[in-house]
Amino acid sequence: MYELQVDGMTCAGCAGRVTRAVRGVDGAAKVHVDLKGKTVQVQTSAPLDVVRSAIVGAGYPVTSEDLD
C-alpha cells in the first residue's frame, strides 16, 4: 500500500478526480482519500511512479510518499 501526501485537494470533486486517475492505471485499485489530512492511500499492483504520475496528471501535486 502507498500513502501519498497530495496538495490541492479541497472537496469531494477533488477526491473523485484523484480516485479516477488512480483507477485509470489500475481499475482494481482501492483508494482512500482523506481531504482533511491531504493524504491518499492506495492499494494497487501498479508501480508507485505510475500512481504518482496519474495523480500529478490530474492536477494534484504529490509532496511525499510512504510505502507500507
Summary of the structure (lengths in Angstrom):
residues: 68
radius of gyration: 10.2
end to end distance: 5.2
largest distance: 27.1
contacts: 196
relative contact order: 0.34
helix: 35%
strand: 31%
